[in-house]
Amino acid sequence: MFSIRSLAALAVIVSLTAAAWAEAPSTVTSEWLTSLLADTSAEAETATEAETADAGDGLPIPFHTIGGYGGAAFTPIAYLVNPGPAGTVVGKPAASATFVRLGSKDLQSVAVTQTFFRRIELGYAANRLGLGSLDNDIRKLAGVDINRSEVYLHHFNIRGLLIEENSFDLPLPALTAGVHFKYNDTIEKIDDRLGGILSGLGYEKSNGVDYTLTASKMFPELAFGRPIVITGGGRFSNAAQMGYLGFGDEYKLTFEGNVAYLPTDWLVLVYEYRQKENPYHKLDKIIGDEDGWHAVSAHWLVNEHMSVTGAWICAGNIANSSADGGWALQVKWEF
């Protein structure tokens, strides 16, 4: 059954989509695609003001990850969000709302980003993870009421574009480095209620920092004359389940990447994979193995400001239950 929060989130998504559809044409013009292809090249720096005006504002991609930075739904893309035309000092902000169903659990994310000098992206996201049956399973196994049915995770992100795509007249990918500060304001209270059981499994603290390095390369006519963007990168992290279960004391390096295909000017199809490692020891029926996340998504580019995303997710085990066959919805708006 959907919760009141879930229904409210879906209502907001539907109303925003209807409003944008009423104001904008049903397809994205080819000029926006031209702007995107120009924007991802170092040659965009030499564009004249007239060329920039003719090209339009550009496509509203990349999208927002649930962590509040540019990418697909769960993995980053090296391009920055809404950087503005060449010469922009302070880009316009972008905001998104995301709902994710993960088996018996559910996740909501509200995110905002802003890019400066077309080189530095700042982002923030507030996440709520509904724990589903976890509190009941803990009560049955440990005889303890954790008095929590949800956890809250805050993300503070900074990403820097180190190398622009096709710089130095070479077919180089865009390269972006990121630092992602995370704070879980609930997990320590749960550990206290459990008498330190999580600490015994490897839980160390309620905050942590992820470090990412991401490369993206666009191939304008690779598939049937249409663009494909291929992204790959590494993440150095001590987070358990992305931080929703807190943070350990040992950092591990994992791979993440995605492939985005634009079959039309108004549709983006994405496959993404995010590898995950276990920072905690297992506890039967409560804390299980972490599995890599796979997702396939379709992103409707409603107009030059708005995108609407639907995704199917295979997330494997999350704590005490399976999250395969989940789904997600996102609305993102670029001002």
Buried (B, 14 or more C-beta within 10 A) or exposed (E): EEEEBBEEBEEEBEEBBEEBBEEBEEBBBEBBBBBBBBBBBBBBEEBEEEBBEEBBBBBBBBBBBBBBBBBBBBBBBBBBBBBBBBEBEEBBBBBBBBBBBBBBBBBBBBBBBBBBBBBBBBBBBBBBBBBBBBBEBBEEBBEBEBEBEBBBBBBBBBBBBBBBBBBEEEEBBBBBBBEBBBBBEBBBBBBEBBEEBBBEBBBBBBBBBBBBBBBBBBEBEEEEEBBBBBBBBBBEBBBBBBBBBBBBEEBBEBEBBBBBBBEEBBBBBBBBBBBBBBBBEEBEBBBBEBBBBBBBBEBBBBBBBBBBBBBBBBBBBBBBBBBBEBBBBBBBBBE
